[in-house]
């Protein structure tokens, strides 16, 4: 289970039984009804709060202080550690409330909802537990706090550590106090050992570690799928109705996530994700691959509305599902091939890819080859128009190019020549059809073969090794991109009108692409300045959402956004001083 906790220690978002399930904690999107769909500890006379993570873990400590000086600490975590040869990761949240000053009095407000905010869940109770009827599977709160106080939402004094385990509807086995404390210690140890294995840059280690932990939390471990974000329907801009459900696995977003974590050596995420991809490829049977699937690999993600939720700050609609699954997006073929290729070369992996995997991957490559010059919705998922998008064509080139690398590694000379020849053909087509003017005339690559507008995905031509950053064609394109899309320290994805009008906010990953391009274009001081500016926009938890108002600096869009966290990791690695400067 994953949960979002606000600055006052309220769990305001959490879905059951999976990240794409019913948000039993939904006050984040519940408009003015902030006392429903929430789990909050309210300190009598509270005047301040502060938060911090336990070092190198997602375990969160919130301190609430009252006007009389009394205070409590609330420790939140989701259990995760090895037990009986398997990973113990129940759909559960554990909270420990500790008195740390004076005689604090608290009220427990625990009101999960059901059916996307349709009603507060019914409940039954026993001597030491409360059952919340949130759906087919109830949640059970086991606690050593007085159950009557919780049921009646009465204020009571906290005189000793008090423990709350909200999880599966089954009796809690063992001594609650001792078991919960043991769970916290084992969970803390798990995460700190995982972080110890990361190859972090010298600079910005805390920032990179927080992003890496959060990206790992965005993986559905059962299947290996990686979701784009943990939320739905936080708008990209105020009142824009650009409210999308991001609780699904986009092939594109997942590619960028595993790429960033690979640079840190977090191969466990890659291995699980490759297993998910193999199932997607099997399911496609050599045919069309969608841009996104559910975490279980379900293809149909029909889009509807949660009518009972008012939306973030009352800005509906709240969407459930995403119609983008019906779209044609040809970049996905390259984004399957690129992470999978590592499986042939990386000796650290528990399961090395073999010739059978290569045969399956060639089927994906065939789709890239057949579709590279066909119209699609593009990576920005336009809903009302299709063009031959340059980014999609270049991703198809990358698929053929990397397949040639694998074929050469496997000693398949004829297949190497085939795939290299296809890559060369695609490259020449892009250079011919996605270029306008000439370098000395302000020429540039275009976002599509049919038009001359620009979008920020053209910055990825250097990341994909399609063109050198010093090549005059890229230099000229970069110059035009800055003129058209840069807004001070931030970058738009595009400036042209789309299905909802002109974009009103900067797209955070595009700003990081700008920073990368600056660094690779011998403008490293400027890149460092912009990177540090972006870090100042993070939440107090050290995270970023999808979008940012380039005038006010306010964050918008779903949260936490994997794209944005990837940008922090990649830029930190690119800009950091070497470890050799200190050792």
N, C-alpha and C positions, 0 to 999 in steps of 0.2 A: 504494500500500500504506500502511496505518497500523499502528503498533505502540505498545504500552505498555511503558515502561521503568521498572523499579523503582529504588529509591534506590541500589542497588549496581550499577547499569548493566546489569542483566539484562533482556533482552527477554522478557517473561513472557506477552505476548499479541500475536498477529498472525495474520491469516487470509489464505489464498491460494485463488484468485486475486483474490477480492473480499472486502469486509468481511463478507459473509454466507457466505464459503467455509470450507473446512477450516482450523481453527486449528492451524497447524503449530507455532506457539509457544503453548503452552496450560498452562504450569505454574501460571498464575493459578488455574486450575480443576482442577489435577492433585493435589490433596490433599497427601500427604506426599512424593510423587514430584517433588521440586523440582529434581532434576537431569535431568529429561526434559521435553522441550517447552520448552527455554530456550536462550538464547544469552547467555552470561555471560563476562566477563573477570575472573578471580579473581586479585587481587594477593596475593602471598605475604606473610603477616604483616599483612594489612590490619587497621587499627584504626578508620578513619573514612572517611566519604564525604560529598560535598556536590554539589549540582547547581544549574545555572542555564541558562536559555535564552539564546542569543545574542539581543540586543535586537531585538524586533519580528519574530521568526522562530519557527518550531517546532524549529529546530536546537538540540539539547540537548548540554550539556557536563557530564560527570560527572567529579569528581576523586576518586580513590581514594588514600588515604595509608596507608603501612605503619608499623609500630612503630619501624623504623630510620630513618624520615624520608623514605624513597624514595616517589615518587608518580608516578602517571600521570593523564593526562586522556583521556577517551573522548568523541569528538565523534560524535554520531548525527544522521543526517538521511535523508530520502527525497528523491531528486532531483525537482525540479520547476522547469522553465523553458522558455521558447520555443526551439525548434530547428527549422529548416527550415520555418518558417511554422506549426508545430503545437506544442502543449504536450507536452514530453517528460516523462512521468510513468510510468516503468516500474514494474512490481511488484518493487520492489527496496529494500533497506536498505543504507546505506553507513555504515561505522564506521571511525574513524581513532583509533588508540591512540598517544598521545604521551608519552614519558618527560619529566618536568618536574623531578624531583629525585632524587638518589642513583642507585642501580643497581636499578631495579624489575624484579621477575621476575613473570611472569603465566602463568596457565593459561587456555587458550581452551576453554570448554565449550559446544560447539555441537551440540545434539541436537534437531533438528526432528522432529515426529511426523506420523503420517498417520492418516486415518480417525477423527478426533475422539478421539485418544489411544489408539487400538488398539495401535499399535506405534511404536517408534522407526524413522524412515525409514532404509532401506538407503542405501548410498553406494558410489560409485566415485570414482577420482581420477586426476589427471594430475600433471605436474610442479608446476604452479602453480595448480591448481584442485581442488575437490572437488564432486562432483555428489551431491545429496541426492534420493532417489527418493520424493518426497512424494505423488505422484499421477500423473495422465496427463502433466503437465508437470513435469519435474524442476527443482529450483533449483540454481544453480551458484554456488559461492563462488570468486571470483577474489581472490588475495591475494599480497602480497610477504612474508608471514610464512612460515616453514618449514612446509610442508604436513604433514610427518611429525609435528611436534609437536602439530598440531591433531588429526590422526587418533588419536594415542595419548594425547591430553590430558596432555602433558608440560609441566612448568613450564620457561620459558625467559626469558632476559634480554631486555628491550626496550631497545635502544640508539639507535633512531632511530624516526621516525614510521613506523607500520606500518598498512597500508591493507587494508580488507576490503569487497568488493562482493558482496553476496548478491542475485542477481536471476535473470533468465531464463536458460535453459539454452542459452547461445550463447557463443562465444568473446568475451572482452573485447577490444575493439579499441583500440589505442593504448597509450601508456605508462600503466600503472595509477596510479602516483603522481601524475603530472601531470593525468590525466583526472579522478581523484577529487577532487583539489584544485580543479580548474576547476568541476566539478559543484557543489561546496560553495559556491564564490563566486557562481555563477550562481543557485543556489537561495536563498542569503541575499539576493541583490539582488532576486530576484523578490518575496520576502515583504516585504522592507522597502519596496519601491515600492508593493506592495498596501496595506500599512498606512498609508503616507503619504497615500493617498486617502480614509481614513476620517474622518468628521466626528465626532470623539470629544468627549465633554463635558470641561470643564476639570478637574474632580476625577475621581479614580479612573481615570486614563488607562491605567495599566499593567494594571489589572484588566480593563478593557473590551477593550483590545487583545488580551490573552491569550484572552479568551472569543471574540472575533471570529475570531481565527486558528483556534481549535479548532472553531468552528461551520463554518467553511469546509472544514476537514479532514473534517467529517462528511458532506460532499456527495460523492456518487459522480459525478465530473465527466463521465464518459462519457455518462450519461443525464440528469443534473441532480437525481436523487433525493437526499433528505437522510435519513439514518438517525437514529433516536431516540438511539442510543448505539452505541459500538463493541464492546460486550460482550454476552454472554448469561449469564443464570442467576446473577448476583450477587444474593443474596436481599435483599428489602426490609427484612427483620428477621431476626435469628439464628434458624435452624431453622424458619422460617415456611413453607417450600416455596413462597413467592411468588417463584419463580425463573422469570423470563421471558426470552425471546430478543428483544432490542431492536435487532437488526441489520437492521431493515427500515424502510421509509419510511411512517410514519404521516402521513396527510393533515393531521391536527390538529397534531402536533408540528412539521411542516414549515412550516405556516402561521405559528406563533409564531416559528420561526427566521428566516424571511425578513422577517417584520415587524420583528424586532429589528435585523437587519442593514440593512434599508432605512433605519432611523432613523440609521444610521451612514453611509449612502450607498454600501453595498457592493452595487451593482446587478448585478454579474456573477453572484452567487449566485441572485438573483431571476430573471434572464433564463434561466439554465440550468434552474431549477426550473419555470418556466412552460412550457418546452418539454416537460418530463416530464409536467406536468399535461395539456397538450394531447393527448399520447398516451394518457393514462389516460381522458380524456373521449371520445376517438375509440373507444377499446376498449370503453367502456361502451355506446356507441351509444344514448344517451338513457335508459339503464336504471340499475339499481342500481350505485352506486359503493361499493367496499369501504372500510373504515377504514384499511387498510394494504395495501401491495404490496411485492414485492422491489425491489431497486434497478434491476432490468431491467424492471420492470412486470409480473412474473409474479404471477398472482392466487392460485394455490394454494400455501399455505405450511403444509403438513401438519406438525403438532407431534409430535415424537418425543423420545426420550431418548438421550443419549450415555452409554451404560452404562460406558464405560471411563474416564470422568472422574469423580473423586470429588466435585467441586464446590469452590466457594470455601470455604476452611478446612474442607473435607470436608463441607460442607452442600449435598448434592444435593437434588433431581435437577438434572442439566444438560440443559436443553431445547434442541432444535433445531427451528426453525419456531415458528409462533404461531397457535393456533386462533382468535384474535381476528379473523382475516381472514374468518371465516364470520359474524361478528356483524353486526347491524344497528345502525348508529350514524349518526343523521340529522344530527348537527352537521357531518359532513364536507362537505355541500353548501355551507354558508356558508364553510367554510374553503378551498374551491376558488374561490368567487366573490371573496372579499375580496382575496387577493393578486393575482388576475388583473385586477381592476379598475384597478390602478395602470398596467397596460399601455396603457390608453386615454388617460391623462392625462399621463404622465411623458415629456416631450420628450427626456430624456437617453437613453432606451432605444434600442438599435440597431434593434429590431423593435417598432414601435408596433402595438397591437391594432387591428383593423378591424371592419367590419360582419359579416364571416364569423365572427370570433371572438365577436362579440356574440350571433350566432345560436346558436353552440355553448354559450355561457354561459347563454343563456336555457333551454336544455334542462336544465342543472344547476339553474337556478332553479325550473323546473317540478317537479323532484323535491323541492326544499326546500318548495315550496308544498303539494305533495300529501302530504308526510310529516311536516310540522311537529307535528301533533297525534296522531301514531301512536307506539306504544311502541317503545323501543329499549333497547340495553344501556347507553347513556350514555357519557360521556367516561371514566368509571372502569372501563368494560368489565366489568360484572358478568356472570358466566357462567351464573347460574342464575335471573335474574329480569329482567323488562322492565317499564318504566313510560314514561310520557310525561315525559321529563326537561326541566326548564326550560331548562337550558343549550342543549340541542339545539334547542328551539323558538326561543330567542332568536337562535341562530346562523342559523336559517332566516329569521327576521325580518331579520337583517343582510344575508342574501343578496338578499332582495327589495328592501330599502332601497337597497343599493348598485347593484343593477341599474337602479333608477329613476334614480339619479344618472348612470349611463352613458347611459341612454336620453335623458335631458335633454341631455347633452353632445353626443350624436349628432344631436340635433334630432328625435328620434322621440317626439313628444308623446303619441301614443296609447299607446305602450309604457311611457312614463314614468308615465302615469296608471294603467295596469294594475298595474305593479309597486308603485307607491306605495300603491295601494288594497289590494293583498295584504299589504304590510308593515303597514299600519294595522290590518287585520283580525287578523293574528297578534299584534300588540302588545296589542290589546284582549283577545284570548283569554288571553294570558299574565297580564295584569293581573287578569283575572277568576278564572282557574283555578289560578294559581301564587301566590296571596296568601291568607294566613290571618290572621284577626283584623283589628285596625286599629292605626294607628301609636301611639295613646295607650295601647293595651292590650298592647303588646309584640308586635304583629303583625309578620309578616315574609314575604318570598318563600320559597317552598319549593323543594326540590331537584327535585320532580316534581309533576305535577298531581294524583296520587292520594294523596299523603301529606304530612305536615307536617314531615318531617325536613329538616335543613340540610346543605348541603355547600359547600365553598370555591369551587366554580365560580360561585356567585352573586355573588362579588366581581367577576366579569368583566362584569357588567351595565353598569358604568360605562365600562370599557375599550371595550366595543362600542358605546357611546353610546346604549344602550337607555334609560338613566335618568341623571339628573344626580346627582352625588355629594351634593348638598345636598337632594335630594328627601326628604321625610319617610319615604317608603316605603323608600328605600335606607338612610337613617340608622338606622331601626328594625331593618332586616335586618342591617346591619353590627354593631349592638350585640348582637343575638342570636347572630350568627356568632362573635363574640369570646368570648361566654360558653360556647358549645357546643364550639368547635373550637380555640381558642387554648390553647397549652400554654407559658406563659412567653413566650419570644422566638420561638416557632415555631407552625406552623399544621398541623393535620391536614386531610386532604382531606374526611374524614367520620368520625364517631365510631360510627356504627351498625355492627353485625356484617354482614359480607359472606360470600362463599363460603368464606373461610378464617378466619372469626372477626373479632375487632375489630382494626383497624390498630394496630400497636405503635410506629410511627415517624411522624415528621412528613414531609410531602411538600414538598420544598424549593421548588418553584414556587409552592405555595400560600402559603408564608411570604413570598415576594416579592409575590404578589398582595395579601397583607395590608399589606405595606409601601407598595405603590402606593395602596391605599385610604386608609391613614393620611395619606399626603402630600396626597391630593386632598380629604381631610376636615379640612384645616387643623390637622393634628397632625404637622407636618413635623419637628419636633425629635425626636419619638418615632420617626418613620419613619427618620430618619438614624441614630438609636441602634441600631435593629433591623438596619438595613442593614449597619452596621459590624460588628455582632455576627455576621451571616451571613458576612461576608468573612473573619472569623477562623476559620471552619470549613473554609475551602478547604484542599485539599492543598497541599503545598509547591510543586507545579507551578501553583498558582493556579486549580484547577478544582474542580468539585463533582460528586457522584453524584446519584442521584435522591432518596434518603431520608436522614433523620438521626434518630438516637436523641435525643429531646428531653431526656432525663435525663443521658446520658453525653456527648453531643455527637459520638458516633462516626458516621461516614458509612456508609451502606448503599445497596444498589441498584446498577444498572448504571452504567457510567462510560466516558467523561465524558457526562453527561446533558444533551442539548441544552436541554431545558426549563429546567434550573437555570441554565445559562449565559445563556440569554435573560433570566432574572430579574435577573441582575447588570447586564446591559446596559441594560435598561429602567429599573431603579431608579436607576442612576447618572445616566442622562439626566434623569430626573425630579427628582432631589435635588441635582444639582450646581449650584454657583454658575455664573453666566453668564461667558462669556469676556469680556464687557464690563467685568467687575470688575478685569481685569488688563491691558487693552489700550486 
